[in-house]
């Protein structure tokens, strides 16, 4: 673990949370000479191993690379240029790179976090404090904001006075919870389904992503590495992972991913089983006083379209640029930060909802939803212009960052 620097009583920015959003903000601030401190509730070892998302859109990779934060990613990540829909016993290939001009990079979030921690703490000597407890925000809407926490070693409370706070600590973090009731609006949408998320110690059985659309529920395959494959199974909301034995899971995957000419699934030990309820939310505005939210603190996109980490990176890039400009005397970026982030967030939320209907319509038990979902698929597969528009949203539109 990196030893923290001596505790200052004051810094310019406190970044709460050492996920992709918080670490990207911290690295950009450090590179611009803006003092900051990162506070993280978990250990370094934990955040560098915690299973999370694996797809990064090309615009996000290029943006990180421009700031010197993607060297290992570009060296190690595989790219995906296409995916499959499987339904009614047939395979339908979507050549997304050909249609959009961009690719997905496959780079699990723990690897990105590892790289960003190393860049900030090890290479640049940035101040990051792991294992902090009882984090509290003070005078967020006043002239002297501060963040306090309990030191995990001494048990003493430490207080850091600052000018601005970046709240990047996720859906259950303290940042959003510190905003008084009525100062933001939280809008939530529930897709009415859940996914059983699985990690198999088994080589991928197809190139890239496969969506198996079936009347018994969605089955999905996502290559993660030559040795690891991510699978998803649609289940009932509230269902317990323990009710799904390995044999039952593989049987369901074989059924839902079946198609003429498809290779058989390569089975292996299932090392993770977690039920995820598919829901979205968005917080408006993403700013309150001296506090600026980023990533899952501000919005959550169900993993249906693999957008969450990309939105977090988008927020972080915009927030870091706005903070740097603020300390150079230009406050317009911070004033416009929330609106700028929410434009992309709503776009991704809409696409996630659209794709959810395509993937889950057949199993909805609703003849109308099943029929409209099938119509969307026919249009997507039969129209070049529809396919190009879809691919641009699936891969991610270029961002001016």
Secondary structure, 3 states (H helix, E strand, C coil): CCCCCCCCCECCEEEECCCHHHHHHHHHHHHCCCCEEEEECCCHHHHCCCCCCCEEEHHHHHHHHHCCCCHHHHHHCEEECCEEEEECCEEEEECHHHHHCCCEEECCHHHHHHHHHHHHHHHCCCEEEECCEEEEEECCCCCCCEEEEECCCCCCEEEEECCEEEECCCCCCHHHHCCCCCCCEEEEEEEEEEEEEEEEECCCCCCCEEEECCCCCCEEEEECCCCCEEEEEEECCCCCHHHCCHHHHHHHHHHHCCCCCCCCCCCCEEEEEEEEEEEEEEEECCEECCEEECHHHCEECCCCCCCHHHHHHHHHHHHHHHHHHHHCCCCHHHHHHHHHHHHHHHHHHHHHHHHHHHHHHHHCCCHHHHHHHHHHHHHHHHCHHHHHHHHHHHHCCCCCC
